[in-house]
Amino acid sequence: MIAQKNDFIFIAGVYYDTIRFNPTSFLSSPANYSIFLAKFDLNGTLVWAKNYLGTGSTKQCHGIAINSLNQICLTGRFKGVLNFDSHILTSSTANSAFLVKTDFNGNVIWAVNSTGTAPTPSSRAWGISFDQDNNELITGYLLQDISFGATSFTNTGATGLSSYWAKFDSSGVCNWIKGVTGPSAFSPSYSIVSDSSNNVYVAGVMDTFLSIDGNNLDIANGTFFYCKYSPSGNLIWVKQTGNSNINVGQAPSYLLYQNENAIWMSGWVAGDANFGPFTKTDTSMFLLKMDLNGNINEFTSPHINGSTYQCAIDNEGGVYVGGEARGNFISFSGDTIYYPNDTINGSIIFKYCSGQTGISNPDNSYKLMIFPNPSTENLTIEIPNEISPHHIEITDAVGRKIFQSKNNLKSEIINLKSFSSGIYFLKVEFENGDVAVQKFVKE
């Protein structure tokens, strides 16, 4: 896992026996697994690296986040004993979730782990983020029940692993734990975020009929759930999307808070699926944007058979998604890209530019105007600017190229009669290389 803060990059993970960062810097854990945390400058030069040792065959690090006080939190799971400096965590016969906080130099401030009362209690902590008050938010999955200190949550109806999410104060005390209830065999949750008002957003996947704070969820309405909680842990709303295909691999894997108008969700879904007003017709990755009421208003898919792991957003609104994929696939622009091995996954990263913000022209300084919007027949494009356009392109909501034109006209009328009703994105590339994007609706 990776995170950036100020002029430094932090990487956390697990290694066996020895990990080397450069020819002279390495960490050692003879014949054992250990968790590491390393700090690099923006040139890739190692600043420091630390390992956290212990006994037991299972140690995994799943999440990393950095708060406004330059404090680092890691999440994961372990079995046996795990030493975070002088803070010693002990698990029972099964996996235990952990949450640890360090300073900017990797010195441990505190560390906590979960307990449970099931015959073989097992839990993991996966997603991690901070709210505006630097309280920790985590999500993961449990077997029947989980406790952090005096705070507990139980799903006795589960036959396997089911989702939970929790909030901790800055000293590591758990404020509340929520989750799904019902006969789940595998319903993980991987990501959690908060907004500027400290409301909490969680997404997960379900494999059967479940309930969240008394709200019953039917898989016929979609196997993906996402919900919003108040800072004190009261449910505000819960929604479903996706399809009714029970597949343990599909999941919404990452949430990203952008601003008061947007939360992004990425993931992978098996087969046809509906995401709000959008329909996807293949097994592939996806990226969508919703407002803070959970209404999906933008959706795209690169038609890649693979998984997404992390998202990031730049200052111009471009969203970057990292993951793995295999086989022949289609990019957002409609161009076919071939990966030569359809049995082994390869790493992939792609950038998507929202129709709301554009690529390199987020303030619409080129005064791109399109009207009428919504449109039923003809769409007029006017560009009252001294720089001439070089290329005009229209894509639909899932990234398929519908129209393109190369000219230097400041005005153009496009006939939309052959366009299906829906949301489209107009992209204009200028002679100087800048790009402007604007969304319109065909009725």
N, C-alpha and C positions, 0 to 999 in steps of 0.2 A: 504494500500500500504506500501511497505517496501523497505528500502535502507540501504546499509552499507558503512561506510567510516571510515578509520583508525581502531580504536578498538571499534567502536560504531555501534549500529543498531538503525535506526530511523523508526518509524511506524506512519503513518498518516491515518486518517479515520474520521468517523462520529459516534456520539453516541447520545442517547436520555436520557435526565434527568441526569443520573449518569454513569460514567465509572470508574471502580476500577482496578488499576494496581498491587496492593498487599494489604494486610490487612489494611494498614494505609494510603495508597496514592490513592487518587481518585480526579476526576474532577466532577463538578456539573453544570448543566444547567437546572434548574427546569422547567419541562413540555415543553421542547423545544429541538430542534436538534442543535448540535454544532460540529464544526470541531476541532479535536485534533491533536497534534504532540507530540510524546514522544521519549525520547532518553534512550537507555539501553546500558550497557556494554556487553561484549561478554559472561558474565556469567548469563545474563538475569536480572541483578539488575537495577532497575530504577534509572536514573540519574536526569531527570526532565521530567515534562509533562506540556503542555500548552494547553489551549483551546481558541478558537476564536468564540465569541458569536455574536448574532444578532437576528433580528426579521424575521418572515417569516417561512413558513412550509417546504421549500426546501433548503437543504444544502448538498452537496455531494463533497467528495474529490476523484479525479480519478487518480492523478499521483503525484509522488515524484521523485526528482533527486537532486544530490549533486555535485557541481562543484569542480574544483581544488583549489579554495579559501576557501573551507569548508562552502560555502553558500548553503542553502537549498531552493528549489523551489517546490511549490505545485500548482496543477491545480484542477479545479472542476467547479461546477456551484452552483448558489444560486438564491433565489427569496426574495425580500424585502431588508433588510439591513444586512450587514455582517461586523463585526468589527475585523480588524487585528491590534490589539493594538490601536494606535491612527489613523490608516488609515481606514477610513470608506467608504465602497463601498455600492452603492445603485443601485438596479435593478428596472426595470419597472414592468409591470403586468405579465411578463413571465420570464423564466430563463435567467440568464446572466452568461457567462463564467468568471472565475477569474484566475489570475496568481499572486502569492505572493512570495516574496523572504525574507528569514530570515537569521540571522547569525547562527553559530554553536550551539548557546544557545537558539534558537527559537525566538529571538528578531526580530521583523519585520523591514526590511529595506525599502521596498516599496511594494505596492499592486495596481493592475490595474484590471479593469473589462471591458467587452465588452458592446457595445450598438448596436442598430439596428433601422431601420425605418419601418419595416414591421408592420402591424396592431397589431400583438402580437409577437414582436421580441423574439426569443428564440435561445440560443446557449449554447454549452458546450465546455470546454477545457478538453482534455483527456490525450494524451501522452505528455511527457515532457522530454527533454534532453538538453545537452549543447554542443556547438561546442568547438574547441580547444582554442578559445578566450573568453570562458565563456559567450557567447551570448546564450540566451534562445531560444529554439525551441519547439513549441507546435503544437498539432493537435487536431481536434475535429470535431464537426458538428454544422451547423447553419440552421436557417429558413430564406431563401431568402437573407439576407444580414447580415454583421457583421462589426463592427468598433472597433478598439483599438486606441483611440485618433484620430489623423487626418488620419490614414491609414484604408482603407475600402476594402471590397470585396463583390461582389453581384452575386447571382445566382437567378435572377427573374423567371427563368423557372421552378424552383423546386416547387413541390406540397407538399413536406415534408422536412425532414432534409437531408442535403448534406454536404460533407466533405470540410474542409478548413485546411490549415496549415500556420503557421506564424513564423516570426523571430523577436526577440526583442534584443536590445542592453542591456548591463549590468546594465543600469539605468532604464530599464523598458519601453523604447520608442520602439514602433513597427516599424521595418524597412520595412517589406513587408508582405502581405497576399496573398496566392494563394489558389486554390481549384478547384472543379469540377463545370461545368455548364451543364444545361440540366434538363429535367423533372423528377428529382429524387424524390422518395417518402421516401426512406431511404437508404443512402449511406454513412455510417460512416467511419471514419478513427481513429484508436486507437493508433498508434505508429509512432515515428519519431526518426531518428538517424542521425549522421553526421560522416564523415571520417576524417582522419588526415589533409586533405586539406580543411576542412570546407564545403565540398559538403553535401547536405541534401538529405536524403532518406525517402520516405513516402509510406505507403501501406494502402489500403482501399478496400471496397467492393462496387459494383454497382448493382442496381436493374433495370436499363434501359440503353438506349443509352446516353452516356455522352461525354463531351469534357474536355480535360485538356490542357490549353494554346494553343487552336486551333487544337489539335490532337483528332480526333473523335474516340471513343471507342465503339465497337460493343459487346454486351453481348454474342454473339455467339462465341467470342474468349476467353471467360472466365470472370467470374464476379469479380475476384480479379484484382486490378490494383496496380502497384508499379512504382514509378518514382524517378528520380534523378534531383536535382536542383543545380545550382552553388551557391556560398555564397551570391551573389547579387540577387538571386531569378529568374535566367533564367533557363528554362527547358532544361535539357541535353538529357534525354530520358524518355519515358513512355512505359510500357509493361503490358500485361495481362496474366493471367494464371487461372487455376481452371477449372470450368465448366460453363454451361449456366443455371444452376439451380437457380432460384430466390428464396432464402430462407433468411429471415431476420436474422436468427441465425448464418449463416456462415460468417466468416470473417477472414482475417489475423490479428491476435490480438496483435502480438508483433514482433518488429524488434530489432536485437542485432548486433552491429558492433564488429567484432573480430579483424581484421587486414586488411592490404592492399589487401588481397585475399578473404575475406569472410565477408558476412553479413548473419545472420540467420533470418529466418522468421518462426513463429509458428502460429497455428490457428486451425480452425475446418471447415470442408467442408462436405456438404450433398451430398452423392451419389458419383458415379464414377467421376473422374477428372484427367486431365492431368496437370502435373507440369514440363514444359520443356520436356525432354526426358523420364520422369517417369510417370507411370499411377497408380492411386489409385482406388480400386474397391469396396469401401464401405464408409459408413458414419462414419467419425472418425476424431480425431485429426491428425495433421501432423506437421512435422518439416523439413525445407529445408535449404540448403545453396546455396548462389549465389555469383558470383564475383561482382566487382564494376561496371561492365557493365550490370548487371541484368541477366546474364546467369546462370541458375540453374544447378548445377553440383553434388548435393547430395540431397537425399530425403529419408525420413523414416516416417513410421506411426505405432503407437502401436495398431491400429485397435480398438480404444476406442471411444465410443459414448460419447462425452463430449466437454468441452471447455478448452482452455489454456489461462492463464492470464499474466504470467511473465516468463522471461527466464534469466538465468545467466550463466556465463562461468568461469571455474576455470583456474588455471595457466597451466594445462596440456591439455587444449583444450576440456575438457568434458563440454557438454551443459546440463544444468538442466532446466526442464520445469515444471511449476506448474499449476494446474488447477483443474477441477472437472470432474467426470465421473460416469457412472452407468451401471449396467448390467454385463454380462459375456463378457470378452474381452481378447485379446491376447497381450502379451508383445512383445517387440522387439526381444527377443530371440526365440519366437515361443511357449513359455510355456503359458498355459491357466491359467489365474487368475480370480477368481470368486468373484464378489461383490454381496452380498446376496439380495440386494434390487434394482430392475430394474426400480423403479419409483422415487426414491430419490437419488439425486446426492451425491457422497462422494468425499472428497479431494484426490488428487493424485499428486505425484511428480515422475518424472523419469529422468534418466541421459542417455544421448546419447553420444557416443564417436565417433568422426569423423574419417573416414578412413584416413584422412590426418595426424592427430596428434597422434592417438592411445589413450590408457587409461593412463597407468602409465609409458610409455616409449616414450615420445614425441620426443626425439632426436634420436630415432632408435639406442640406444646404444647396442641392441642385434644383430644389423647387419642382420636383417631379409631380405632375398633376395628371390624374386619370378621372374621366367622367363619361357618362354617369356611373355611379357606384352605389348600389348594385346596378347591373346592366342586363338588358334582355336581348339586345341585338348587336349594337356597335359600341365599341369602347374607344374613346379618344384619348390619346396620349400627347401631352404638351410638356416641353422642356424649355422654359424660358431662362436659358443660361448660356454663357459665352462658349462653353465647352460642348462640342458636338458629340452626340451618342455614336457609338460604333456598332453595338450589337444589342438587339432586343430579344428577350426570351420569356416565354410564359410556361410555367409548370403547374401541375395540379397539386392537390393537397398531399399526395404521397410521393411527389418529386418527379413524376413523369413529364418529359418535355412535350408540350402540346403545340407550341408555335415558336418560330424564330425568324428574325429578319435582320439583315445587315445593311445599314444605310447611315447617312449622316443628317437625316431630316430632324427638325426640331418638333415636328408634329406628325402624328400618324393615326389613322383610324383602322381598327382591327375588327373584322366581322366575327361575331361570337356565335353565329347560328349553329355551327357544328359542335359547339362546346356543350357538354352536359351541365346541368345545374350543380353548383357547388362553389367552393373556395379555390381561388387561383392566386398565383404570385407572379407579378411582373418584375423582371430583372432587366435593368438597363446598364450596360457597360459603356464607359466613356473612353475617349481617345487617350486620356492620361492614365488609364488603368483602374480608375475608381469605379465603384459599383453602387447602384441604388436599387432598393427592392421595395415594392409596395403591394399590399394585398387588395384583391377585389373579389366581388361576388357576382357570379352569373346566375340569374334567376330563370 
